[in-house]
Amino acid sequence: MSRNRIAAAVFAACLSLPIARASAADSSTVTVGAILPLSGLFSTLGPPERDAMQMAIEAINAGGGFKVAGKQHTLAVKVLDDESAPATVGISDYRQLVEVDHVPVLVLADNTRIYGAQFRRAPLPVLNILDSTYPSILDVNKHVFLLRSDTPAYVPGGVWYLKNVLHKQRISFIGSAADPYSKGLEIWMKKAAKQYGLDVVSDVNYPPNTTDFAPFIQTAMAAKPDAIYLGGVTQEVLPVAKQLYQSGVRGVPVLHNAGATPTQAKQIIGDPLYNDVMLDSYDFAGSLPQTSTDPATQAFFKAFLSRFKEYPDDLTMWAYDAPFVLVAAMQKAGSVTDRVAIYNAMLTMKVPPHTISGWIPTKDGKLFHDRDAQTLAEGVRWCPQAKTIGAAFLFFMQGLEVTRQQIVQNGCTGP
């Protein structure tokens, strides 16, 4: 059977399986922990991460589970909601999972720096799905691993695209003053603009809880930019994009790094306006399952869309692959409980089979480059006829040099 048919069969099986739950009486079930923003400001991130992780766990268990040191196990995850309040709720979640439940490994999504003291007090291997905030979260603690490339790996590519493909010169930045992710994007946008010879003509950041962005938009547009760069996550970026459109801005590329899906655009901006608002949108982040040419990744995209009735974003690939990484690390460690052994195994493990993120291994075949798993970055544009996204640019960064570049001319029409 071909790899494509095998992947499709596995994903089809996942659609009909019940959610795996750990049982205290079942000693063969290994339960890992996850802290995700299922509600609050960052709730566009947590639910799809949880759902993608559960799909992978179901696939693992449907195949009979996994064997470690000669013993068969199944996998489960205990997910706690930090309510987008990591400094309070998240810390409580950490203590519950790590110090009370004694999970062998922990999965996080964002605000990793908040947990620095907890990592020192109760260390364990921490696998982060998407927190590419600059400075790197890998500096927080040696136990943190990242399943995606850091901010410097994709922001410069977007600025390069503005200069060399869209032929723009003047950038106005509008970002969130309270979001460290937005601040990191701003820093690297400026570094890249200087490197490639673009001008940052305006730089404004709005305070927390802002809902009326008009003063900031007016300042940005008064500088006469020919491109807008929005900093922040999906729930920050799309409302600004909407008000840009409502203020009369047309035909100006709006670039961001939100990984926004068509589902999120429709939900946050509203129908029918979202298709017009997104017309000039260019999104540069991790590669997306929707635009992947890999058969297994496409099978995941179709299964996720069918099951949850929404488009999966880039983080869903890393979330889906996280359980496979954890299983492979435990197998290499020869233990499902020894945190130190699992950590050491993660340092040297290879890219696990059945993963869909398209990781680029090190020269000696390891998954992690200094605890960072790397992939190609991607830029996507909006396709108004289909009301969805299409590939625009694939690339890899070496410092501020854009390498492995592939400009996609027919991303909205297909091959």
HUZI-V183859 format. One record per residue. RES is the residue in three letters. PSI is psi in degrees with one decimal (999 if undefined). Layout:
# HUZI-V183859
res:RES psi:PSI
res:RES psi:PSI
This chain:
# HUZI-V183859
res:MET psi:138.0
res:SER psi:160.0
res:ARG psi:-39.2
res:ASN psi:-45.0
res:ARG psi:-37.1
res:ILE psi:-47.1
res:ALA psi:-44.2
res:ALA psi:-39.3
res:ALA psi:-41.6
res:VAL psi:-46.2
res:PHE psi:-37.1
res:ALA psi:-39.3
res:ALA psi:-37.2
res:CYS psi:-34.1
res:LEU psi:-27.1
res:SER psi:2.0
res:LEU psi:145.4
res:PRO psi:161.2
res:ILE psi:131.5
res:ALA psi:130.3
res:ARG psi:139.4
res:ALA psi:143.1
res:SER psi:130.3
res:ALA psi:-27.3
res:ALA psi:-9.2
res:ASP psi:95.9
res:SER psi:-12.8
res:SER psi:-3.2
res:THR psi:123.5
res:VAL psi:121.8
res:THR psi:122.3
res:VAL psi:162.0
res:GLY psi:153.3
res:ALA psi:136.0
res:ILE psi:115.4
res:LEU psi:150.8
res:PRO psi:89.3
res:LEU psi:-16.2
res:SER psi:168.5
res:GLY psi:-164.0
res:LEU psi:-39.5
res:PHE psi:25.8
res:SER psi:-5.6
res:THR psi:-16.3
res:LEU psi:-49.1
res:GLY psi:-52.4
res:PRO psi:-46.6
res:PRO psi:-31.5
res:GLU psi:-47.5
res:ARG psi:-46.5
res:ASP psi:-41.2
res:ALA psi:-40.2
res:MET psi:-41.7
res:GLN psi:-36.6
res:MET psi:-42.5
res:ALA psi:-42.2
res:ILE psi:-41.1
res:GLU psi:-40.0
res:ALA psi:-42.4
res:ILE psi:-47.2
res:ASN psi:-32.1
res:ALA psi:-26.2
res:GLY psi:9.9
res:GLY psi:6.2
res:GLY psi:-148.1
res:PHE psi:155.9
res:LYS psi:133.5
res:VAL psi:123.7
res:ALA psi:40.6
res:GLY psi:-1.7
res:LYS psi:136.7
res:GLN psi:138.5
res:HIS psi:156.7
res:THR psi:166.8
res:LEU psi:143.9
res:ALA psi:159.5
res:VAL psi:135.6
res:LYS psi:111.4
res:VAL psi:126.7
res:LEU psi:141.9
res:ASP psi:123.2
res:ASP psi:0.3
res:GLU psi:26.7
res:SER psi:26.6
res:ALA psi:69.4
res:PRO psi:-32.4
res:ALA psi:-20.8
res:THR psi:-70.1
res:VAL psi:-42.1
res:GLY psi:-42.1
res:ILE psi:-41.0
res:SER psi:-41.1
res:ASP psi:-42.1
res:TYR psi:-48.3
res:ARG psi:-37.0
res:GLN psi:-49.8
res:LEU psi:-42.4
res:VAL psi:-42.9
res:GLU psi:-24.1
res:VAL psi:-51.7
res:ASP psi:-19.3
res:HIS psi:44.9
res:VAL psi:145.3
res:PRO psi:-27.8
res:VAL psi:158.5
res:LEU psi:139.5
res:VAL psi:129.5
res:LEU psi:166.5
res:ALA psi:-46.9
res:ASP psi:176.5
res:ASN psi:41.3
res:THR psi:-34.4
res:ARG psi:-26.9
res:ILE psi:-30.5
res:TYR psi:9.7
res:GLY psi:-47.2
res:ALA psi:-34.4
res:GLN psi:-38.0
res:PHE psi:-39.4
res:ARG psi:-35.0
res:ARG psi:-42.2
res:ALA psi:77.4
res:PRO psi:148.3
res:LEU psi:164.3
res:PRO psi:128.6
res:VAL psi:120.8
res:LEU psi:113.0
res:ASN psi:133.1
res:ILE psi:-40.2
res:LEU psi:0.2
res:ASP psi:89.0
res:SER psi:22.0
res:THR psi:139.5
res:TYR psi:136.6
res:PRO psi:156.8
res:SER psi:140.2
res:ILE psi:-16.7
res:LEU psi:-17.3
res:ASP psi:-13.0
res:VAL psi:-44.8
res:ASN psi:145.1
res:LYS psi:-13.7
res:HIS psi:-3.9
res:VAL psi:131.1
res:PHE psi:148.2
res:LEU psi:129.9
res:LEU psi:8.3
res:ARG psi:164.0
res:SER psi:148.9
res:ASP psi:168.3
res:THR psi:-46.3
res:PRO psi:-12.8
res:ALA psi:-10.8
res:TYR psi:-29.1
res:VAL psi:-48.2
res:PRO psi:-32.3
res:GLY psi:-35.8
res:GLY psi:-41.1
res:VAL psi:-40.1
res:TRP psi:-41.3
res:TYR psi:-40.8
res:LEU psi:-44.2
res:LYS psi:-48.3
res:ASN psi:-19.4
res:VAL psi:-47.6
res:LEU psi:-11.7
res:HIS psi:49.4
res:LYS psi:157.1
res:GLN psi:-31.1
res:ARG psi:117.9
res:ILE psi:133.2
res:SER psi:129.6
res:PHE psi:133.5
res:ILE psi:118.1
res:GLY psi:177.0
res:SER psi:119.0
res:ALA psi:-24.9
res:ALA psi:-4.8
res:ASP psi:113.6
res:PRO psi:-28.3
res:TYR psi:-44.2
res:SER psi:-40.1
res:LYS psi:-41.5
res:GLY psi:-39.1
res:LEU psi:-41.6
res:GLU psi:-44.4
res:ILE psi:-46.6
res:TRP psi:-26.4
res:MET psi:-42.3
res:LYS psi:-41.5
res:LYS psi:-46.1
res:ALA psi:-40.3
res:ALA psi:-42.7
res:LYS psi:-41.5
res:GLN psi:-40.4
res:TYR psi:-1.3
res:GLY psi:29.7
res:LEU psi:161.6
res:ASP psi:127.4
res:VAL psi:101.8
res:VAL psi:-14.7
res:SER psi:144.0
res:ASP psi:102.6
res:VAL psi:145.5
res:ASN psi:128.1
res:TYR psi:150.6
res:PRO psi:170.5
res:PRO psi:149.5
res:ASN psi:18.0
res:THR psi:133.4
res:THR psi:-23.0
res:ASP psi:106.0
res:PHE psi:6.0
res:ALA psi:-46.6
res:PRO psi:-35.4
res:PHE psi:-36.8
res:ILE psi:-41.6
res:GLN psi:-42.6
res:THR psi:-44.0
res:ALA psi:-43.8
res:MET psi:-22.6
res:ALA psi:-22.0
res:ALA psi:1.9
res:LYS psi:56.9
res:PRO psi:157.2
res:ASP psi:9.2
res:ALA psi:145.7
res:ILE psi:135.9
res:TYR psi:121.3
res:LEU psi:129.2
res:GLY psi:144.3
res:GLY psi:-178.0
res:VAL psi:178.6
res:THR psi:-46.5
res:GLN psi:-9.2
res:GLU psi:-40.9
res:VAL psi:-47.6
res:LEU psi:-38.1
res:PRO psi:-35.5
res:VAL psi:-42.9
res:ALA psi:-39.9
res:LYS psi:-45.4
res:GLN psi:-27.5
res:LEU psi:-47.8
res:TYR psi:-43.9
res:GLN psi:-23.3
res:SER psi:-3.2
res:GLY psi:5.1
res:VAL psi:124.4
res:ARG psi:146.2
res:GLY psi:11.4
res:VAL psi:122.2
res:PRO psi:132.5
res:VAL psi:107.4
res:LEU psi:142.0
res:HIS psi:179.2
res:ASN psi:47.2
res:ALA psi:-20.0
res:GLY psi:33.1
res:ALA psi:137.4
res:THR psi:163.8
res:PRO psi:-35.7
res:THR psi:-47.1
res:GLN psi:-38.6
res:ALA psi:-44.1
res:LYS psi:-41.5
res:GLN psi:-42.8
res:ILE psi:-40.8
res:ILE psi:-38.0
res:GLY psi:151.1
res:ASP psi:132.7
res:PRO psi:4.4
res:LEU psi:-27.9
res:TYR psi:-33.6
res:ASN psi:-34.2
res:ASP psi:-40.9
res:VAL psi:-40.6
res:MET psi:-4.0
res:LEU psi:-39.4
res:ASP psi:17.9
res:SER psi:135.7
res:TYR psi:122.1
res:ASP psi:120.3
res:PHE psi:110.7
res:ALA psi:-140.1
res:GLY psi:166.2
res:SER psi:149.7
res:LEU psi:142.3
res:PRO psi:-31.9
res:GLN psi:-34.3
res:THR psi:2.5
res:SER psi:148.4
res:THR psi:-0.3
res:ASP psi:129.7
res:PRO psi:-41.2
res:ALA psi:-39.2
res:THR psi:-39.6
res:GLN psi:-37.6
res:ALA psi:-40.7
res:PHE psi:-45.7
res:PHE psi:-48.3
res:LYS psi:-38.6
res:ALA psi:-42.1
res:PHE psi:-46.6
res:LEU psi:-42.0
res:SER psi:-40.8
res:ARG psi:-43.7
res:PHE psi:-1.4
res:LYS psi:35.6
res:GLU psi:155.2
res:TYR psi:133.5
res:PRO psi:140.7
res:ASP psi:-173.4
res:ASP psi:-38.6
res:LEU psi:-20.9
res:THR psi:-29.1
res:MET psi:-46.0
res:TRP psi:-37.5
res:ALA psi:-42.2
res:TYR psi:-40.0
res:ASP psi:-19.2
res:ALA psi:-47.2
res:PRO psi:-35.0
res:PHE psi:-37.2
res:VAL psi:-44.4
res:LEU psi:-42.6
res:VAL psi:-46.1
res:ALA psi:-37.2
res:ALA psi:-41.8
res:MET psi:-37.9
res:GLN psi:-41.3
res:LYS psi:-35.6
res:ALA psi:-23.3
res:GLY psi:21.9
res:SER psi:147.0
res:VAL psi:3.9
res:THR psi:-23.6
res:ASP psi:101.4
res:ARG psi:-39.3
res:VAL psi:-44.4
res:ALA psi:-39.6
res:ILE psi:-41.6
res:TYR psi:-49.1
res:ASN psi:-35.4
res:ALA psi:-38.4
res:MET psi:-30.3
res:LEU psi:-30.0
res:THR psi:1.0
res:MET psi:155.9
res:LYS psi:171.8
res:VAL psi:121.5
res:PRO psi:152.5
res:PRO psi:161.7
res:HIS psi:5.9
res:THR psi:158.1
res:ILE psi:2.0
res:SER psi:-14.2
res:GLY psi:38.9
res:TRP psi:145.7
res:ILE psi:110.1
res:PRO psi:167.3
res:THR psi:174.3
res:LYS psi:-29.4
res:ASP psi:18.0
res:GLY psi:7.5
res:LYS psi:150.6
res:LEU psi:-47.4
res:PHE psi:130.0
res:HIS psi:99.9
res:ASP psi:48.2
res:ARG psi:15.2
res:ASP psi:118.9
res:ALA psi:128.1
res:GLN psi:144.2
res:THR psi:169.9
res:LEU psi:147.1
res:ALA psi:163.7
res:GLU psi:143.1
res:GLY psi:136.6
res:VAL psi:154.2
res:ARG psi:168.7
res:TRP psi:139.1
res:CYS psi:97.7
res:PRO psi:-32.2
res:GLN psi:-39.9
res:ALA psi:-6.6
res:LYS psi:49.4
res:THR psi:-169.5
res:ILE psi:159.1
res:GLY psi:150.3
res:ALA psi:140.4
res:ALA psi:-32.2
res:PHE psi:129.2
res:LEU psi:138.2
res:PHE psi:169.7
res:PHE psi:145.6
res:MET psi:136.3
res:GLN psi:96.3
res:GLY psi:-125.1
res:LEU psi:12.5
res:GLU psi:126.7
res:VAL psi:121.4
res:THR psi:170.8
res:ARG psi:34.5
res:GLN psi:137.8
res:GLN psi:108.3
res:ILE psi:123.8
res:VAL psi:112.7
res:GLN psi:-28.4
res:ASN psi:34.7
res:GLY psi:-27.8
res:CYS psi:-17.9
res:THR psi:-13.7
res:GLY psi:169.7
res:PRO psi:999
